[in-house]
Amino acid sequence: MRQSVFGHLILATLIFSVLLISGVLLVSHFTVMQGITDAERATAPEVAEKVVQILKMEEKSLSIFTHDWGVWDDTYQFVQNGNDQYVQSNLQEGTFSASQLDLAIFINKTGGVVFQKGYDPQKESAVSIPDDLYDLLSRYELLTDPYLVDPITGIIPLKSGPVLIAVQGIYRSDETGPQEGYLIFGRYLDEDRIMEISNNSVFPFQIVGTYAELDPTGQTFIIYSVISDIRDNPAYLVKTEIPFRTPYTSSLILSLILTTAILCGLFFAGLILYYRRYLLFHLHGIANILDSSQSPDCQPRIPPNTPAELTPLVQAVDNTASSLRKHQDELARTQEELAEAEERIRILFEQAQDAICVLDGTKIVDCNQAFSNIFEKDRGSFIGQDLSHLAALIDMRYSSSLHGFFQRILDHPVGSDTRFEWSFPVSSGHISEASSDQVVFDILIRDIRYHDNSLVFIIARDITRQVEFQQNQERLLQQLEDNLVHMGALNDQIRNPLTIISTLVDENESPEKDRILHEVGRIDKLIDRLDDGFISSEKVWQYLHKKHEKLEDTGF
């Protein structure tokens, strides 16, 4: 059997290696090289956009530089008086060279040229301003805005070639006016300047849609993009050449894939040798140890001629078997405890004095006998029923309040408790210690999370006696209050005649005067005792009234 497995491994490795190398060659020829070429063509618009952005950055740089000069108190005064000190300090060849400026023009608010100067960076000397520059400034209407706080920057096409200019209104340093004229700075986009900009960018380009074409030599991509003049009209083409990397990249990928295929073949060859000379031998020893672990004494035995390296494995198998037996015993005890706990909960559920019903949505999942006794039905007739079908199973005396009972359950908000009272008439055969003609239940609805489900618990407690007790208490308190009122009125009615009697006796001399006054005093003392009892009764009534209010607030 070992030789058969070994032969199958050799054959599978050879077939895999041949298929891998063949597949790599086919895929690289038809897919990889074409994919790389398409990818490079797809990047052409991005390259063109980056070239345009490089020129935009050059425009931004000149715009900021021109704005700093145009919004400056010294420049503001210069275009007014043309002082030579400003020229000597700021407009020498060194300023043009350091700022990479090729021309500068200062125009006052009347249109007169205060100062103009051209500069040749190659000769490092001043040159004249091109004749067609002023015509283009007029044609593009660049000197017509009397409130030019921010510069206008862009390219204008001179006869000698494109020039990047910025036109800025001249203001004080705090940007207050009025505007005193215009400042014009320019940079020629000649071959030397374009080469300098392209050397600082990723891709070299020249100013000569956007599309890409492969150079006939097969070495570069040629990309053309359009740039606009200062008024966003198409003006020039930018030609960008980037190296064509597909041949190099594809050959590199092909070499890597072939190398990987060869390494995979060598790896599988080494794996076969390892399997043949070492692994099978140890696997056979492991199988013997596992067989020995199934013996009745559950103790793994080392077979004869087993390598010493397998001794830790024997101990590991023994520990694993012991751990498994221990976990099995713990699992059995846990299952027994769970069964006992479930039985205890079931007994508590079924023997509870309160009626309990469990709903899943509107379906009754379970209920105890106390709940079914409310409707005088067997518990089994409710389980599995939907609330909408419950009305057909119970007595008609529940129908008047059953709809409201079901509606409160359906309207129960998820995640909170709902509590209300529900009552229905007492049946003719119903035996109760209460004398009320209505059976009253305190209903509590609560959500319970069970695994991934949400169940609704309905707990109903018979509070008929408590309600009747509360009603009797309210009636007795009202009677006590009425008695106190009558007692106070009676005391006043008795005292008034006694006062009249005392007054009449004092006015008329009579042999019985002292005796009458003595008896009137006795009656007055009795009324005082009644007043004291009235005050005590009123305090008792106030105490009972407060106690009754507290009982109402706590809901019994």
C-alpha positions in Angstrom: 0.0 0.0 0.0 2.8 2.4 0.8 4.4 1.9 -2.6 1.1 2.5 -4.2 0.7 5.8 -2.4 4.3 6.8 -3.2 3.8 6.1 -6.9 0.6 8.1 -7.0 2.3 11.0 -5.4 5.1 11.0 -8.0 2.7 10.8 -10.9 0.5 13.6 -9.4 3.6 15.8 -8.9 4.8 15.3 -12.5 1.3 16.0 -14.0 0.9 19.1 -11.7 4.3 20.5 -12.7 3.7 20.0 -16.4 0.2 21.6 -16.3 1.4 24.4 -14.1 4.2 25.4 -16.5 2.0 25.0 -19.6 -0.8 27.1 -18.0 1.6 29.8 -17.0 3.0 30.1 -20.5 -0.5 30.3 -22.0 -1.9 32.7 -19.5 1.1 35.0 -19.6 1.0 35.1 -23.4 -2.7 35.7 -23.9 -3.7 37.5 -20.7 -0.9 39.0 -18.6 0.9 40.9 -21.4 -2.3 42.2 -22.9 -3.6 43.1 -19.5 -0.5 45.1 -18.6 -0.8 46.9 -22.0 -4.4 47.7 -21.4 -3.7 48.9 -17.8 -1.0 51.3 -19.1 -3.4 52.6 -21.7 -6.0 53.0 -19.1 -3.7 55.2 -17.0 -3.2 57.6 -20.0 -6.1 60.0 -19.0 -4.7 60.1 -15.4 -1.2 61.0 -16.7 -2.7 63.7 -19.0 -4.6 65.1 -16.0 -1.5 65.1 -13.9 0.4 67.1 -16.5 -2.4 69.6 -16.7 -2.4 69.8 -12.9 1.4 70.5 -13.0 0.7 73.5 -15.3 -2.1 74.6 -13.0 0.3 74.6 -10.0 2.6 76.8 -12.0 -0.3 79.2 -12.6 -1.2 79.1 -8.9 2.4 80.0 -8.0 2.5 83.0 -10.3 -0.9 84.1 -9.1 0.2 84.2 -5.5 3.4 85.9 -6.3 1.6 88.6 -8.4 -1.0 89.2 -5.7 1.7 89.7 -3.1 3.3 92.4 -5.3 0.0 94.0 -6.4 -1.4 94.3 -2.9 1.4 96.3 -1.4 1.7 99.9 -0.2 5.1 100.4 -2.0 3.6 99.3 -5.3 0.5 101.5 -4.7 2.7 104.5 -4.3 5.0 103.6 -7.2 2.2 103.6 -9.8 1.2 107.1 -8.5 4.6 108.8 -8.5 6.9 106.4 -10.5 9.7 106.9 -7.9 13.1 105.5 -9.0 13.8 104.1 -5.6 11.2 101.4 -6.0 12.8 100.4 -9.3 16.3 100.3 -7.9 15.2 98.2 -4.9 12.8 95.8 -6.5 13.0 95.6 -10.3 16.6 94.7 -11.0 17.8 91.6 -13.0 18.4 89.7 -9.7 14.7 90.0 -8.9 13.6 88.6 -12.3 16.2 85.8 -12.1 15.2 84.8 -8.5 11.5 85.0 -9.2 11.7 83.3 -12.6 10.0 86.3 -14.2 10.3 87.1 -17.9 8.3 90.3 -18.0 6.8 92.8 -15.7 4.4 95.7 -16.5 3.0 98.4 -14.2 0.0 100.4 -15.5 -1.6 103.3 -13.6 -5.3 103.9 -13.4 -5.4 106.1 -16.5 -3.9 103.3 -18.6 -0.4 104.7 -18.8 2.6 102.4 -18.5 4.6 103.4 -15.5 7.2 100.7 -15.9 7.8 97.7 -18.2 10.6 95.3 -18.5 11.4 92.1 -20.2 14.2 89.7 -19.1 16.2 87.0 -20.9 17.3 84.4 -18.3 19.9 82.9 -20.8 21.7 86.2 -21.4 20.8 87.5 -17.9 19.9 90.9 -19.4 16.8 93.1 -20.1 14.9 92.6 -23.4 11.9 94.4 -24.9 8.3 93.5 -24.4 6.7 91.6 -27.3 4.7 94.0 -29.5 1.6 91.7 -29.6 1.3 91.5 -25.8 -0.8 94.7 -25.4 -3.0 93.6 -28.3 -3.7 90.3 -26.5 -4.3 92.1 -23.2 -6.9 94.2 -25.0 -8.5 91.3 -26.9 -8.9 89.2 -23.7 -10.2 92.3 -21.9 -7.8 91.8 -19.0 -7.5 95.5 -18.1 -11.2 96.4 -17.8 -12.1 95.3 -14.3 -11.8 98.3 -11.8 -12.2 96.0 -8.8 -9.6 93.3 -9.6 -8.7 92.3 -6.0 -7.7 88.7 -7.0 -5.4 88.1 -10.0 -6.5 86.7 -13.4 -4.0 84.0 -14.3 -3.6 81.9 -17.5 -1.8 81.3 -20.8 -2.0 83.7 -23.8 -0.6 82.8 -27.2 2.1 85.3 -28.4 3.7 85.0 -31.8 6.9 84.0 -30.1 5.2 81.3 -28.2 2.9 80.8 -25.1 3.4 82.9 -22.1 1.9 82.4 -18.6 0.7 85.8 -17.2 -1.1 87.1 -14.1 -3.0 90.4 -14.0 -3.5 91.9 -10.6 -5.2 95.1 -9.5 -3.0 97.4 -7.4 -4.2 98.0 -3.9 -2.9 98.9 -0.5 -1.5 96.2 1.7 -4.8 95.9 3.6 -6.6 95.5 0.2 -8.3 98.9 0.4 -8.6 101.1 -2.6 -9.4 102.7 -4.8 -7.6 100.6 -7.4 -4.6 102.5 -8.8 -3.9 100.4 -11.8 -2.7 96.9 -12.9 0.4 94.8 -12.3 1.3 92.2 -15.0 3.9 89.5 -14.4 4.7 86.8 -17.0 6.7 83.7 -17.6 7.5 82.4 -21.1 6.7 78.7 -21.6 9.5 78.1 -24.0 11.5 74.9 -24.4 13.9 75.7 -21.6 11.1 76.6 -19.1 9.0 73.5 -20.1 12.0 71.3 -19.6 12.6 72.8 -16.2 9.0 72.2 -15.1 8.9 68.6 -16.6 12.2 67.7 -14.8 10.5 68.5 -11.5 7.4 66.4 -12.4 7.0 62.6 -12.8 6.5 62.7 -16.5 8.4 64.8 -19.1 6.2 66.7 -21.5 6.1 69.3 -24.3 3.6 72.0 -25.3 2.8 71.3 -28.9 -9.7 65.2 -26.0 -7.1 63.2 -24.5 -5.9 60.0 -26.2 -2.8 57.8 -26.1 -1.0 56.0 -28.8 1.9 53.6 -28.8 5.2 54.9 -30.3 6.1 52.9 -33.5 9.3 51.9 -31.8 7.2 50.1 -29.1 9.2 51.9 -26.3 6.9 54.7 -25.2 3.3 55.9 -24.9 2.6 59.3 -26.4 -0.2 61.2 -24.7 -1.8 64.4 -25.9 -3.9 66.7 -23.6 -5.4 70.1 -24.2 -4.6 73.2 -22.2 -6.7 76.4 -22.3 -5.8 80.0 -22.5 -6.5 82.6 -19.9 -10.2 82.7 -20.9 -10.6 78.8 -20.8 -10.5 78.5 -24.6 -8.5 75.6 -26.1 -5.1 77.0 -27.0 -2.3 74.3 -27.0 -1.6 70.6 -26.9 0.6 69.1 -24.3 2.6 66.1 -25.5 3.7 63.6 -22.8 5.9 60.6 -23.4 6.1 57.8 -20.8 8.2 54.6 -21.1 6.3 51.5 -22.3 6.9 49.1 -19.4 4.9 46.1 -20.7 7.7 44.0 -22.2 9.9 44.4 -19.1 7.0 43.9 -16.7 5.6 40.9 -18.5 9.0 39.2 -18.8 9.6 39.8 -15.1 6.2 38.3 -14.2 6.8 35.4 -16.5 10.2 34.8 -14.8 8.7 34.9 -11.4 5.9 32.5 -12.3 8.3 30.0 -13.9 10.5 30.3 -10.9 7.6 29.7 -8.6 6.5 26.7 -10.6 10.0 25.2 -10.4 10.2 25.8 -6.7 6.7 24.2 -6.2 8.0 21.1 -8.1 11.1 20.9 -5.9 9.0 21.4 -2.8 6.6 18.5 -3.8 9.6 16.3 -4.6 11.1 17.0 -1.2 7.7 16.3 0.4 7.5 12.9 -1.4 11.0 12.0 -0.1 10.0 13.0 3.4 6.8 11.1 3.2 8.6 8.0 1.9 11.5 7.9 4.3 10.2 9.3 7.5 6.5 10.4 7.7 5.0 7.0 6.8 7.1 5.3 9.5 5.9 7.7 12.2 2.3 7.6 11.0 2.4 3.8 11.4 3.7 4.2 14.9 1.0 6.8 15.7 -1.7 4.4 14.4 -0.3 1.7 16.7 -0.4 4.1 19.7 -4.0 5.1 18.9 -5.0 1.4 18.6 -3.4 0.7 22.0 -5.3 3.7 23.5 -8.6 1.8 22.8 -7.6 -1.2 25.1 -9.8 -1.9 28.1 -7.3 -0.3 30.6 -7.3 2.9 28.5 -3.5 3.1 28.8 -1.6 3.7 25.5 1.2 1.2 25.0 4.4 1.8 23.0 4.7 -0.9 20.3 8.1 -2.6 19.8 10.7 -0.7 17.7 8.7 2.6 18.1 11.0 5.6 17.8 11.8 7.5 21.1 10.3 10.6 19.6 6.8 9.1 20.0 7.0 9.0 23.8 5.7 12.5 24.2 2.9 11.6 21.8 1.9 8.6 24.0 1.7 10.9 26.9 -0.3 13.5 24.9 -2.8 10.8 23.8 -3.1 9.6 27.4 -3.8 13.2 28.6 -6.2 13.8 25.8 -8.2 10.6 26.6 -8.3 11.5 30.3 -9.4 15.0 29.5 -12.1 13.7 27.2 -13.4 11.4 29.9 -13.4 14.2 32.4 -15.3 16.5 30.1 -17.8 13.7 29.4 -18.4 13.3 33.1 -18.8 17.1 33.6 -21.1 17.3 30.6 -23.3 14.5 32.0 -23.5 16.2 35.4 -24.3 19.5 33.7 -27.1 17.9 31.7 -28.5 16.4 34.9 -28.4 19.7 36.7 -30.1 21.4 33.7 -32.8 18.8 33.7 -33.4 19.2 37.5 -33.5 23.0 37.1 -35.9 22.7 34.2 -38.1 20.5 36.3 -38.1 22.9 39.2 -38.9 25.8 37.0 -41.7 23.8 35.4 -43.2 23.0 38.8 -43.0 26.6 39.9 -44.6 27.6 36.6 -47.5 25.1 36.9 -48.1 25.5 40.6 -47.9 29.3 40.7 -50.9 31.1 42.2 -50.7 33.8 39.6 -51.9 33.0 36.1 -49.1 33.0 33.5 -49.3 32.9 29.7 -46.3 32.9 27.3 -46.9 34.4 23.8 -44.7 34.2 20.7 -46.2 37.0 18.6 -49.9 36.3 18.9 -49.6 32.6 19.4 -49.9 31.0 22.9 -46.7 29.0 23.5 -47.5 27.9 27.0 -49.7 28.7 30.0 -50.2 27.3 33.5 -53.4 25.8 34.9 -54.2 29.0 36.8 -54.4 30.9 33.5 -56.8 28.3 31.9 -58.9 28.3 35.1 -59.7 32.0 34.5 -61.6 30.9 31.4 -62.8 27.6 33.0 -61.1 25.6 30.3 -58.4 22.9 30.2 -54.8 24.1 29.8 -54.2 22.0 26.7 -57.0 23.8 24.8 -55.1 27.1 24.9 -51.6 26.0 23.9 -50.8 26.5 20.2 -53.9 28.7 19.7 -53.8 32.2 18.3 -55.3 35.1 20.3 -57.7 35.9 17.4 -59.2 32.4 17.7 -59.4 32.5 21.5 -62.9 34.2 21.6 -64.5 31.1 20.0 -63.2 28.8 22.8 -64.4 30.7 25.9 -67.7 31.7 27.5 -69.8 34.6 26.3 -69.6 36.4 29.6 -66.0 37.4 28.7 -66.9 38.9 25.4 -67.7 42.4 26.7 -64.2 43.0 28.0 -62.2 40.4 26.0 -61.7 42.7 23.0 -60.1 45.4 25.1 -57.9 42.7 26.9 -56.6 41.4 23.5 -56.1 45.0 22.2 -53.9 45.9 25.2 -51.8 42.9 24.5 -51.4 43.7 20.8 -50.6 47.4 21.6 -47.9 46.5 24.1 -44.7 48.4 23.3 -41.6 46.3 22.8 -39.0 46.7 25.6 -41.3 48.1 28.3 -43.9 46.8 30.8 -47.6 47.2 30.4 -49.9 47.0 33.4 -53.7 47.4 33.6 -56.8 45.9 35.3 -59.2 43.6 33.6 -62.6 42.5 34.9 -65.5 40.4 33.8 -68.8 39.2 35.4 -68.8 36.4 38.0 -70.3 33.2 36.6 -73.3 31.7 38.4 -71.2 28.7 39.5 -68.1 30.6 40.5 -67.3 30.3 44.3 -65.4 33.3 45.7 -64.8 34.8 49.2 -65.5 38.2 47.7 -69.0 39.5 47.5 -68.4 41.5 44.3 -70.3 40.7 41.1 -67.1 41.3 39.0 -63.8 39.4 39.0 -60.9 41.8 38.7 -57.4 40.8 37.6 -54.2 42.9 37.7 -52.5 42.2 34.3 -48.7 42.6 33.8 -47.2 42.3 30.3 -43.4 42.0 30.0 -41.0 41.1 27.2 -38.5 38.2 27.8 -35.5 37.5 25.6 -35.0 33.8 25.0 -32.0 33.0 22.8 -32.7 35.0 19.6 -36.4 35.2 20.2 -38.5 37.7 22.1 -41.4 36.2 24.1 -44.2 38.0 25.8 -45.1 37.0 29.4 -48.6 37.8 30.6 -49.0 37.5 34.4 -52.5 37.9 35.9 -53.2 38.2 39.6 -56.7 38.0 41.1 -57.2 41.3 43.0 -61.0 41.0 43.5 -60.8 41.0 47.3 -58.3 43.9 47.3 -60.6 45.9 45.1 -63.6 45.1 47.3 -61.5 46.0 50.4 -60.5 49.3 48.8 -64.1 50.1 48.0 -65.3 49.3 51.5 -62.5 51.3 53.0 -63.5 54.3 50.8 -67.1 53.9 51.9 -66.2 53.7 55.6 -63.9 56.8 55.3 -66.8 58.7 53.7 -69.2 57.6 56.5 -66.6 58.6 59.2 -66.3 62.0 57.5 -70.0 62.4 57.4 -70.3 61.5 61.1 -67.7 64.0 62.1 -69.5 66.7 60.2 -72.8 65.8 62.0 -71.0 65.7 65.3 -69.6 69.2 64.8 -73.0 70.6 63.8 -74.7 68.8 66.8 -72.2 70.4 69.3 -72.9 73.8 67.9 -76.7 73.2 68.1 -76.4 72.1 71.8 -74.2 75.0 72.9 -76.5 77.7 71.5 -79.5 76.7 73.7 -77.3 76.4 76.8 -76.0 79.9 76.2 -79.5 81.3 76.0 -80.5 79.4 79.2 -77.5 80.9 81.1 -78.3 84.4 79.9 -82.0 84.1 80.9 -81.2 82.7 84.4 -78.7 85.6 85.0 -81.3 88.2 84.1 -84.1 86.7 86.3 -83.6 86.0 90.0 -84.9 82.6 90.9 -84.4 80.3 93.8 -83.3 77.6 91.4 -80.7 79.8 89.6 -77.7 78.2 91.2 -78.9 74.7 90.5 -79.8 75.6 86.9 -76.4 77.2 86.3 -74.7 74.1 87.9 -76.5 71.7 85.5 -75.7 74.0 82.5 -72.0 73.8 83.5 -72.2 70.0 83.7 -73.8 69.9 80.2 -71.1 72.3 78.9 -68.4 70.0 80.3 -70.0 67.0 78.5 -70.0 69.0 75.3 -66.3 69.8 75.8 -65.6 66.1 76.1 -67.5 65.6 72.9 -65.3 68.3 71.3 -62.2 66.5 72.4 -63.6 63.3 71.0 -64.4 65.1 67.8 -60.8 66.4 67.4 -59.4 62.9 68.1 -61.8 61.4 65.5 -60.8 64.0 63.0 -57.1 63.1 63.5 -57.9 59.4 63.1 -59.8 60.2 59.9 -56.9 62.2 58.5 -54.5 59.3 59.3 -56.7 56.7 57.7 -57.2 59.0 54.7 -53.4 59.3 54.2 -52.9 55.6 54.6 -55.6 55.0 52.0 -53.8 57.3 49.5 -50.5 55.5 50.0 -52.2 52.2 49.4 -53.6 53.5 46.2 -50.2 54.8 45.0 -48.5 51.5 45.6 -51.3 49.5 43.8 -51.9 47.4 46.9 
